[in-house]
Amino acid sequence: MPPREKTPAEKAAEKARILDAALDILAADGYEGLTMRRLGQKIGASATKIYLYFVNKDEVYLSVVIEGYRQLCDSLRQAMETVSGGEAQFDAFLHTYLEFAWSHPTFYEVMALKKVPMQADYAGTEMEEVARRKYEAGMEVFTLTRQVMEHYLSDKGYTLQVSRDAAAFSIIVFLNGLLNTYYNKLAHTVFSDLDQLLGDCIRLLKNSFRNSALSEGDQFQGKSGE
């Protein structure tokens, strides 16, 4: 009698189990350390079983990163929906981005891996479509960053003298810089109160938007109280 066909829910659960194992391997040993055989060993199965769900290790890697971006975006949207007003949403966005990385360190490490194939490397291969979805998932973070920034600027009445894309990109650079400092223990060595450090850095970021808007005063109109 042939084995029973797994239900869609069972297949999804098995894929999730494989991706969880892949996440641990990628975080510990990077892209080069990930193999289908090692994945099978980690979940107590043969490499052949992994191939029932994924074409190759690149699909596994790309799927892990896509899932990381999905969870990050879900967390950011949820945080922004719980408060109203541009500044409150901006603050919630910034704190949630950092808290996601702190509470999901393996996801953050894998999403930030450097020695990995680029999207262009997958052009013309069977992984091109999956690589495109990874790119789009990453761009969704950028889109949310720009949206919450624009809402904040609108509420404040700020008109920046730099492009909105550059400003949104600077926010992501700022957040990842804070996280890198946190993970390499530099912040722990220099500062005794990390919560105060975080608050001070966010205030400096917000001040940079105000100062950019003020850089050409004849074009700046800010609301009172700023």
N, C-alpha and C positions, 0 to 999 in steps of 0.2 A: 504494500500500500504506500503510495507516494506521501511524502511529508505534507502536512497541512500548510497551505499558503498563508503567510503572515497577513494580518489585517493592516490597513494603512496606518493605524495608530501604533501597532507593534513595530512596523518599519520605521516610523518617525522616532520612536523611542530608541531603537537600535542605532539609528544614525546619530541621535543626540549623545548616546553613550560613546560612540566612536569619536565624536568631536570633542567630548570632554577629555577623553584620553589624549587626543592629539593636542589639545590646549596645554596639558601638563608637559608633554614632550617638547613642544615648541617653546614654552616659557623656560624650560630647563636647558635645552640644548640647541635651540634655534631651528631654522628651516633645514639645515644640513643634517640635523639629528633625527629628523622625522623620516621614517620608512614604513611601508605597509607591513612588513614583517614585525617591526617593533610595536606598531599599533596593535597587531593581532595578539602579540605576547602580553601586552598591557591589559587587554580585555579578556584574555584567556580563550582566544580563538585563533584560527589560522589566518594567514594573510589572504587566502582565497575568499574568506568570508567578508573581509573588508572590501574586496573588489566587487562584491555583490551590491555595494552601496555607493562606492566612489570609483571613478575611472583610474585615478592615480593620486599620488601624494599632493600634487598641486591642487587638485580639486578639494582635497581635505584641508590644506592650508588656507585656500581662498574662502572656503566655507566657514572656517573658524573665524576669520577676520570679518566676514560679512555678518556673522552672528554677533560679534563684539560690537560692531557699529550699530546693529539693530537694537541691541540692549541699551547702548548709550543713548541713542536717539529717543527710545521709549522713555528712558529716565528723564531726559531733558524736557520732553514734551509734557510729561506728567508734572514735573516741578513747575513749569511755566503756567500750567493750567490751574494750579492751586492758589495762585496769587493774581492780583490785578494791578495794573499800572506798569508803565514802562520800566521804572527803576527797580521795583520789586521783582519783576520778571527777570531783569538783567542780573540782579543779585542772586536770584534762585538758580538761574542758568549757570553762572560762574561757580557757585558752591557745589551744584550737582555734578558738573563736569569733573571737578577735583575729587569729590566724594566717590564718584563712580570708579575713578582710577585707584583710589585708596582702598575701596572695598572689593575691587576686582583686579588685583595687581597682575594676575597672570594674563587676563585679557588685555590690559593696558600694555604690558610688555610685548605681547605678540602683535598687537596692532601697531606698535612702534618699531618692530624689527627692521633693521637696515639691510642686512645681507640676504635679501629675498629678490626673486624675479620682479621686474617692473611690468606694468600693464603692456607696454610695447613688446616685451619679450613673448607675450602670449599671442600676438597678432598672427593670424593664419593658422593657429593650432586649435585643437579640439577644446582647449580651455579659454578661448577668446571670449566667449559669452559669459562664462563665470567670472573672468577677470573684469569684464565690463560691469557686472553687477557689484563686484567689490569696489570699483571706482565710484559707481553711483552711490553706494552705501556711505563711502567716505565723504562724498560731496554733499550728502544730506546733512552731515554734521556742519559743514561750512554754511549751507543754506540756513539752517536753524540759527547759527551764530549771527549771520547777517540780519536775519529777521528780528531777533531779539535786540540786537544793537540798534537797528533802525527805529524800533518802537521806543527804545530808551532815548535816542537822540530827538525823536519827534516830541516826546513828552517834555523834554528839557528845552526844546526850542533851539537846539544846536544845529548849525550848518557847518559841516566839516570842510576843511580846505584840502582834504586828500580824498582819494576815491574810496567809496564804500567797501569795495572788495579788499583794498589794501588795509583798511581799518579792521574789517572782519578777520582777515588773515593775521593781523597783529594780535588780536585777542587769542587766537589759537596758539600762536607762538608764545605769548605771555603765559598761558595756562600750562603748556607743555614744558616751558622753562621752569616754572614753579615745581612741577612734578619731578622733573629731572633733578632739581636741587634737593627735593625731598628724598628721592630714592637713593641718591649718592651720599646721603647723610650730612651734606654740607650744612643744611638748615639746622639740623639737630646740634651740630657743633657750635654754630655761631649764635643761635637764638634759643633762649630758654622757654619762650612762650610762642609756640607755633600758631596758635589761634590768633594771637595779636599780629603776628607776621602776616598771616593770610589776610586779615582785615586791612592792614596797612597797605599791602600790595594791591588789593582790589581798589582801595581809595585812590592810590596813585594811578591805576589804570583809568579810573573814571575822571580823574583830574586831567589826564592826558587828552581825553576827548574835549573837555572844556577848554584847555589851553590851545588845542588845535583850532577850535572854533573861534577863539579869541585872537588867533594869530593875525587875522585881518579884521580889525574891529568894525570897519565900515560895513562888513558883510555879515557880522554876527548879531543875532538878536536872541538873547537868552532870557528865560523867565526869571522873575524876581526871586530872591532867596538863594541864588546859586553863587 
